[in-house]
Amino acid sequence: MVRQNNKSKGKAGRKQDEVWEYFEKKALKSPGHFLGECNFCHMKWNRAYVHMLQSHLANECVECPEKIQNYWLGYISAKDSLNDDDSYDTASITSQESTNSKNKKRKGLN
């Protein structure tokens, strides 16, 4: 007896970033890399990186509708804010570890 699986199989790999909704995507010979062309101003990239496309819509594309531009400005700002918080936490932890190490040396615990 053969069982049939009614679940459709999805594509394997990384999920496509939402920024690609606003760009024409053409596959390159190397897997996972793409040419990109803006749907608004038709600027082209020989190798399109997601962060570059996001920045283009937020800061550079003069043909991009204001609503879409504002969305990507907010997206980039929020992402930068999270990165700033992470670097602050790392610096804080490093500073605490350094202080603890100095205190141990003073007390002869090292």
Long-range contacts (C-beta under 8 A, 24 or more apart in sequence): 17-50, 19-50, 19-53, 19-54, 19-57, 19-72, 20-53, 22-53, 22-57, 22-64, 22-68, 23-48, 23-53, 38-63, 38-64, 40-64, 40-65
